[in-house]
């Protein structure tokens, strides 16, 4: 018999971690390693732990007190654990989350409340765009100060930026400091993404140059902290990748001046993001701004002879061209959240998620697939790639933010095409420049629900992360449990709504907190659009998906209900004291259709 791994039956952390170690045999000791006064408590703790922990992958034994004084301890086998069937799980929870959202928010206006993921579809109209025509011979190349002056910028107006250079962006800081130096105040900053590199914006927030921010991607950092501290005069508006172009196209968010960081541009404003020393990939988040902003300024560090080639955004949409020394560092595109995990526990989560996708029947010819940018999500992509190769499957497309794993799958013939809304690494940038199968899609085509059909509606499988998820499967990726802003929706609620199978992959425990909560601090994505939660301690299927539960019940996956995962977290971490908030609203969380699904209040 192989050597048995022994743990103390009075140690909750050891009990929970034991199934993750990969041991073939484990002994839960309730005798030698437990003080006599604590043995009854250890028995109870072990009994509760074995009721909800998955020890099915190993032989488990209990070592108890000897039956006779002076005798040997008793060693008994733990019976195999049975997995829940589809009819063992609780009934579905609420469809529309119950949140304390007021009917009117100062500096935002009248609130249209969220009432369901698909409650606000139907016929819509786009707004008109203001066009300033040009006569032959007019020069577009000017200084940044002159472009701002000619744009007619005034206090209280909206300026926009895109985030394809991510943490390497220099244009947003440069332009906003120039606007400040020119004496403007009360500016609405409509950036599609804000990162740690944008720390110089904080003094502009404090001085009142920037008084409102609209954003659809946030990375934890100085600007997010400043908003959480109440330094922004007006509430931040947190939208999704699809919700932002919907707001621009509908006229809900009117952009007065759009500044487009252009890795390659000519004197007339023809530009692209795939070529040049600062190439960052397709500029998809800037397309709506280029079409609907009153004034469009291309900012480039690579002014090339006319005509630029290829043309991604044409001269018919660009008013001015500004040459600067550097628009940013493409190496800043790759961050800690865009690298595959090497953590063995997270890799196990990824393997379970890929196995689930396979067992559910989605790895097949013509499949469509997207992952988020988190390390575990990318590990799922790597695992799915191996399943596809083994089965000889050719998928229709991979989509969203494109990374090297999708590029490899395209090159290996595992996908026929890629739909790209931004590049997450340098391999993806090179692929976008060289491979015609690697195609750009606008953010509107990607996720805008008020179109004749967006790409997310064609997704089979979507892999996402979570800061928190509650027992109704509502997901938070905006704030921590302390209420501090950490992010924005990005494509989270867009893809969850469109995909046939939406999977959340996350560690159950982050720091000293359990990810599964009775109620999330802030709702980003409604539970009606989330299908599965995969953690290191089990796989919870949304009880609304009875079809999926039936398909998976004999899969061998460690199926549990989400309330069980909540109990596991409580056993290890306890129940944290609830965070207290002031009445001041510092953020308005819009669902992708423009309804308000939640608000962020300033933490006390």
N, C-alpha and C positions, 0 to 999 in steps of 0.2 A: 504494500500500500504506500502511496506517495506521502510525503510529509504534509501534515495538516497545518494550515495557517490558523493561529489562535487570536481571538479578540476578546476584550472584556465586555461582558453583557451589561455592564453599568455605564458604558461609554456611548452616548447617542451618536457621536460623529463616527466612531469606529463601526457601529452597526450599519449606518447609512453608506459608508464608503466601502465596506467589505465586498458587495457585489460588483464594484467597479474595478477591483484589483486584478481580475482575471485568474484568480486562484481556482484550482480544481476542487479543493476541500477546505472547509473552514469549520473551526470549533468555536462556538460561543460559550465562553467560560463564565459560569455563575457560581463558582466555588473558590478556586484558589486566588483569583485576581479581584474578588469582591469582598469587602469587609463584611463580617457577620451581621452587623447592624443594618447593612444596606441590601441584604440578599433578597428580601421580599420586594423592595422597590426595583431591584434589577430584574427579577422575574417578570414583574408587571411591564417594565420598559421593554424587555425583550419580546414579550407576548404581543405588545402593541406594534413594535417594529416589524415583526414577522407577518403581521396582518396586512401591512401595506408595502413592504419592501420586496423586491424581486431577487430571490436567491435561487431561481430556477436553473441558472447556468452552472451550478456547482453542487457538490454534496455538502450539506450543512448538518452539523451535529450540535447538541446542547450538552454541556458538562455540568452536572448538578451534584449536590451533596451526596455522600455515600449513604446507602440504605441502612447500613449498620455502622455504629461507631468503630472507627479504626479501619473500616473497609475502603475499597477503592471507589473513587467518584463514579457516578453513573454517566454513561455516554449514550444519548438517544438521538436518533436521526430525526431531522426536521422534515415533516411531510412535504412533498412537492406542492408548490403554490399553483392554484388554477387562475387563469386569466378571466376577466369579466366578459360576459357576452353582451350583445347589443342591447338586450332587454334588462341588463343589470344596472345601467347608468341612469342618472337622474333625468327628468324631463328638461327640455330646452328652457333657457332663461329668457330674459326680456329681449325683445327685438330692438326697440328704440331705448337707448340708455336714459335713465332718469338723472339728469344733471341740473344743478342750480344755475341756469343761464338766464340772465334778465332779458326783457323784451327790447330794451334800448341800452346801448353802451356809449358813453361819452367818447367823442372823437372817432367812433366807428359808425354809429347810427342805429337804425332799426334792425332788429335781429330777426332773421328767418330761421326758425328752429329746425334742427335735424329731426326727421321723423321716419327714417328708414333709408337704407343704402340706395334704393331704386325708386324712391317716392317722388323724385323731382326730375323725371325724364319727360321728354316731349319736345314740341317745336320751340325753337329759339331763333333770335336774330342777332347777327353780329353788328357791331358799331361801325361807323364810317371812319376812314383814316384821312387826316389832313395831309395834303401834298403840296410842297412848294416847288414849282416847276423851275427848270434851269434853261438858260439860253446858251447857244454854242459859245465856247471859249471861256466860260466862267470857271474859275479855279476853285477847287474844293480843299486843297491842302492849306491848312492854317495852323496857328499855334493853339494850344489847349485853351488859353485864356480867350483868344478870339472866337473859338468855336462856342465856348460858353456864352460869351457876349452876344454873338449873332443868333444863338438859339432863343434868345428872349427869356432866359431863366429869370424867375422872380421868387421872392420869399414865398414859402408855402407850396411850391411846385414839387412834382415827383420826378426823380431821376432813377434810371435802372441800369443794372449790370448783370452779367452772366458769370457763372462760377466754374467754367470748364478747366481753368488753371488751378482750381481748388486752393490748397494751402500754399501754392506758389504764386498766386495772383498779386500783381502790383498796381493794376489799373484803378481799382476801387479806391484804394488809399490815396493815390496820386490825384485823382479827379476830385474826390471829396475835400482834400486839403486845399486844392486850388479854389474850389467853390467857397470854402471858409475864408481863404485869404482875400477873395474878392468881396467879402462882406455879406454874403447871403446867410439867411437864417430860416429856421422852420422848414427844413427840407425833409420830404418823405423819401427814404432810401428803399427802393424796390429792387433788392438784390436777389437773384435766384438762389444764391448760397453765400453763407458767411462762415469763415474759418478762423483759426487762431492767428493767422497772419494779418487779420484785420483789426488787431489791437489798437492801431492808431485812430480808429473810429471812435473809441471810447471818449477821449477828450472832446470830440465834436458833439457827442451825445450830451456830455456834461455841460457844454457851453451853449446848447440850444441850436447849433447848426443843424443837427439831425434830431428831429422830434418824433418821427415815426419810422418804423421799419416793417416792410412786408418781405417775407422770405419763405422758401420752401425746402431749403436744406441748411441746417445749422450743425456745426461741429462744436462740442463743448469747448469753451474758451472765454476770452475776456468780454466779448460783446454780449454773449448769452448771459454771463454773470452780471454785467451792468444792467441788463433788462430785468433780471431777477431781483436786483437790488433797488429797482424802482427809479433808475436814472433816466429812462426814456420817458419823455413827457406824455406821449400818447401810447395806447396799447399797440404792441406788435401784432401783426396779422400773420398767422402761421397757416400756410396753404400747402397743398400737395403739388407734385410735378404737373399733374393734369389740371389741377385747380387754378394754377397761376395763368396759363394761357387762356383758360376759360374766362377768367376775370378780365384779362386784357382784351380779348376778342369781343366780349360782351359790353365793354365800356365801364364795368364796375371798378377797375383800376386803370385810370387814364395815365399813361406815361407821357410826360412833357418832353423829356430829353433822355434818349437811350444811348449809353456809351458801350460800344462793343469792342472788346479786346480781340484784335485781329492778328493772328500769327503771320498772315500774308495779306497784303492789300496793295492795290495800285492807286494812282492819283485820282481816279474817278470814284473809288469806293468799292470796286469789286474785291471781294475778300473770301478767304477760306481759313479753316482752323487746322487743316491736316498737313500743311507744308510750312517751312520756315524754321528758324532756330528755336522758336518758342511754340512749335506745333503742339496742340493739346487735343486734337481730334475734332469731330464735328461740333458745331456751335448751336446745337438744337434748341437750347433754352433761350437763345437770342432771337429766334425766328419771329415769334409773335411781336416782340419789341420792335424789330426792324420794320415790320409791316404796319404797326398801328401807332407807334410813337409819333409825336408831332415833329420832333427833330431827332435824327440819327447821326451819331458821331462815331466813326471808326477810329480806334486808337491802335497804332501798329508800331512795331519795332523792325518791320521788314517791308519797306516800301519798294515794290518791284515795278519794272517797266510795264506799261499798259499793253495788253490786258493781262491781269493776273489769271493764272490757270492752275487748277480748275476754279470756277466761280461757284461759291456756295451761297453767298448773299450778294445780290447784284447791285450795281451802281444806281439803279432806279429807286432804291430804297435808302440810299446813304446821302446825307446832306454835306458832311464835312469829314475830312481825313486829317488826323493829327499824328505826326511822327514823334516817337519818344525813344529813349535809349533802351528801355526794356519793359515789356508788358508783364513779365513774370518768369518763373522758373518751372519748366515742365516736371522737374524732379519732385516738386511739391504736390503733384497730382497723386502720387502714391503715398498713402498714410497708413497708420496702424490699423485702420478699419478696412483697408483694401488689400490685405495680405492674408494668405491662407493660414489657418491656425496650425500650430504644432503641438498644442496641448492634447495629451492622450485622451482625457475625458471628453473634450470637444470633438475629437476625431471619432470617438464612439458615438456621440450624438449624430454626427454627420453620417456615419455608417447606418445607423438605425433609420435616419430620414430617407436615405437612398433606398434601403431595403423596403421601406414603406411605399415609396413611389413605385417600386417594381411590383410588390405584392398587390398594390391597388390597381395595377394594369395600365399604368401610364407610360412605361418605357416600351414604346412600340414605334413602328414606322410612322412618320408624320408628326411625331410629338413636338410640342413647343414648350419652352422652358426659360425661366429667368431666376436669378438669384440676387439677393441684396449684396452689399459690399462688405459685410462683416466676415471675419475670418472663418467662422463655422459655416456660414452660407457658402463661401467659396469652397470649403472642403466638401460640401454636399455636391457641388458641381464636379469636383474631381472624382468623387465616388460614382456619380451618375454616368460620367464619361466611361468608366470601366464597365459598367453594366451595358452600355450601348455598344461598346466594342465587342464584348463577349456575345451579345445577342445578334450582332450585325445590323443594328437599328440605324436608320437614317432619319433624323428629325427634320421638321420643316424649317424651324428657326430658333435661335436664341435671341433674347432681346434685353433692352434696358441699358444700364451701365455695363459696358463691355470690358472684359478683363482677359488676361492671357489664357485662362482655362477655356473660355469660349472660342478664342482665336485658335487654339490647338484643335478643338473639336471641329471647327470649320475646315481647317487645313487637313484634318484626318478624314473628312467626308462624313462626319457624324451629324452635321447640320448642312442644309442646302444654302442657308443665308443667315446673316445677323442683322437685326434692326438696332441701330445705335442711337442713344440719346445723349451719352457722354462716355468718354474713355476713362477707365480707371487705372491704366498703367501704360507704359511706353510701348509694350508689344501691341496693345490695342490701337494706339496711335499709328504705328507703322502699318498695321493691317488696314485701317481705314484709308490710309493714303494709297495703298497698293492693290487691294483686292476689291474688285467690283461687286462681289457677293456681300461685302461688308457695307451695308447701306445706312445712310442717315435717315432719321425720322424726326420730325418736329416734336416738341413736347406736347403739342396739341394732338397730333396723330398718335402719340404714345398713350396719353391717359386722359384727355379731355372728354368727360362724359357727354357733353353737349355737342357732339359731332355725329356724322352719319356712320361712325364706326371707328373706335380706337383700337390700337394694337393689343392692349391688355385684355380686350374681350376675346382675343384669339389664344390666350395663354392656357395651356393645360396645367402646368405646375409652377407655383411661385414659392420661393424660399425666402423667409423674412426673419428678422430678429425682433427682440422686444426688451424694453426696460422693465415693464410690468405687464402682466396679463391677469385678468380676474376670472372668477369662476363662471362668468357668462361669456368668456373668451374675448371680451373687449381688450384692446391692446394699447399700451402707452409707449411711445418712443420719443415723447416731447420733453417730459420732466423726469427727474429722479423722484424717489419717494419723499424727498424733502421739499419738493415743489420747485427746485431750481431747474431752469431751462437747460436741457442738454442737446436738443435737436429739434427737428421739424419733421413733417410727414415724409418728405421726399416722395417716392413712388409707392409708399407703404399702402395707403388706403386705396390708391388707384388699382394696383395689381391685385390686392386682396379681393376687390369687388369683381374684377374681370376673370380671374383664374378659376378653372374648374376645381383645383386642389391647392389651397393655401396652407402652407406649413410654417409654423413658428418654430425656430430652433434656438434654444438658449439653455444656459446653465440654470438649474433651479435656484441655486444660491449664488448671489452676487454680493461679495463683501459679507456683511452680517445680516443681509436681508433676503427674504424669500421672494422670488419673482412673481409667484402666483399669490394674488391678494383677493380679498372679498370684493373690493372695488378699487380699480386703478385710480391713481392720483389724477391723471389727465387722460381723456380718451382721444386717441388718434384714429384708430380703426375699429369700427363696430364689430361686435362678436358674431353677428349674422353672416359676415363675410370671411370668417376665420374657421378653418376646418380641423386642424390638428396642432397640438403642441408636443414637441419632442424634446425631452430633457434627459439628463443622465440617469434619472430615477424612474423613468417610464414614459409612455406615449399616451397622451390623452386626446381622444377624438371628440369633437363637438357633437353632443347628442342629437343635434339636428341632422347630422349625416348618418342616419341609420344604414344607408346603403354602404357607406364606407366601413362602418363597424362590422357589417356582415362579411364584407370581403376580407377583412383583416383578422377576424376572430381565430382563424386557424393558422395565422401567419408565423406564430412563434414570437412575435414582437411583444415586449412587456407592456401590454395594454393596462392602463389604469384610468379611473375617472379623475377629472381635474381637482375635485375636492380631496381626493387622496393625496395628490401632489401638494395641495395646500397644507394638509395635515403633516406631511413629511417636513415641510419647511418650518412649521410651527414647533415641531419636536426639536429641531436643531437650533432654531434662532429665537424661539419664543415669539410673542406677539408684540411688535413694536408700538410705542405710544404714537397716536396719530399726529401728523404734522398740523400745526395751527397756521392759519392764514389771515391776513388782513382782508378788508372788504375791497381793496383796490385791485382792479383788473389790469394786469400788465400784458396779457396776451389773449387774443381771440383765435380760437382754433376752428378754422373752417373745414368742413368736409369738402370733398372734391367737387360737389355740385354747388357750392357757395353757401349752403346752410351752415349754421353754427352748431357744432357738435359738443363743444365744451369751451370753457374759459380758463385761463391761468391767473390765479390771484397771487399777490405778492406774499411770500412766506414771512411769518413773524420772526 
